[in-house]
Amino acid sequence: MIFKIAWRNIWRNKLRSLVVMISISLGLWAGIFGTSLANGLNKQRIDSVVDNQLSHFQIHNPAFKENFDVSATIDNPEMVMQQLQERSDIKAVCSRTIVNGMVSSSITSKGVQIKGIVPEQEAEVIDLESFLTEGEYFGSKSRTPSILLGSSLAEKLNVGLRKKLVLKFQDKNSEVVAAAFKVVGLYKTNDTRNDEMTVYVEQKDLNRILNVPNASHEIAVLLNDIEVLEELTPELKSEFPTLLVENWKEIFPGLDSANEISKSANMLLLIIIMLALCFGILNTMLMAVLERVREFGMLMAVGLNKTKVFIMIMLETIILMLTATPIGLALAWLTVYYFSENGIDFSAQSEGFGSMGIAPIVYPYLSYDYYPKVILLVVIAAILSAIYPAIKAIKLNPAESIRKL
């Protein structure tokens, strides 16, 4: 009976109830969609860095990470790679030789990180070939060693395909060596900053110039399923105790911290929106109580106890919230689903997005466990919004309330 009365009371003022419901629905939609957009941006940033730069794991000689010493190579890298490839949870591995140096054209010079790769292996871990804008992915028959440059770096050096560049770096004896390379391809990833700081050459050419045959400074590992990252980390560390094994969170802790901060900020945003809705609903219900002072006085005079009055006011508020919530959730889900499939085009801001390592087409993202949290917040907000108006109603004096006009 109390529920039935509460439902009818809501629709006594249809316009006011509809306005409140629309406000709740739009507030939920805005909060959820805003969160999904922020999550999408953050997810794309992490995916871009992990898939195109870091990979899921990296293995080094511990001394190499301290000062990038060319002589600090991995002992017997072929055996390490074979052990990794035998694991079913690992998709691909690749070997890299890494040195810091200078790339020079006839116009200018730039400091870069030079990565010597095995093209076939690298393609399995980082699909660099898919980012080519011009040229080819190595395979040149020229006597001059090949090099891949980022398009933005090539523009700053004022070079194009088939042009020659000079790389300068220190060999294992700390002597500066220089070698000419021919540009065979230009690439462009989502991270323009990394494109300007990294060049790729073939590992066999770089090792020959460094005079460190069969050397490897880094072994990158790509997993079949990123969900096993945490449990696999201690296993790999124990399997290779003399090597430095790091997952992407350990390699780039700032990226993982930013991800956790983003999740907290998104939840805080939703809580703020719900608090704003709480005050709006509280105001609406308080007005409804003050308009019905005489009605509440008569109900209490004929025997309706204060507990039932309290429950009735609480039910009115909760019904308002729970009626509007499915509409808001449905709107949010449809919007997120549509744009997660089609993306939102921010091409006009592509330069700014590129500096953050994010593609200009953003795909909103929300995990399904987010929606139950929203529903819980709605229930809490409804209860909090109803308490004060309900207390106000039960404090009314029946004798005085009946005489109110």
Secondary structure, 3 states (H helix, E strand, C coil): CHHHHHHHHHHHHHHHHHHHHHHHHHHHHHHHHHHHHHHHHHHHHHHHHHHHHHCCEEEECHHHHHHCCCCCCCCCHHHHHHHHHCCCCEEEEEEEEEEEEEEECCCCEEEEEEEEECHHHHHHHCCHHHHEEEECCCCCCCCCCEEEEEHHHHHHHCCCCCCEEEEEEECCCCCEEEEEEEEEEEECCCCHHHHHHEEEEEHHHHHHHHCCCCCCCEEEEEECCHHHHHHHHHHHHHHCCCCEEEEHHHHCHHHHHHHHHHHHHHHHHHHHHHHHHHHHHHHHHHHHHHHCHHHHHHHHHCCCCHHHHHHHHHHHHHHHHHHHHHHHHHHHHHHHHHHHHHCEECHHHHHHHHHCCCCCEECCCCCCCHHHHHHHHHHHHHHHHHHHHHHHHHCCCHHHHHCCC
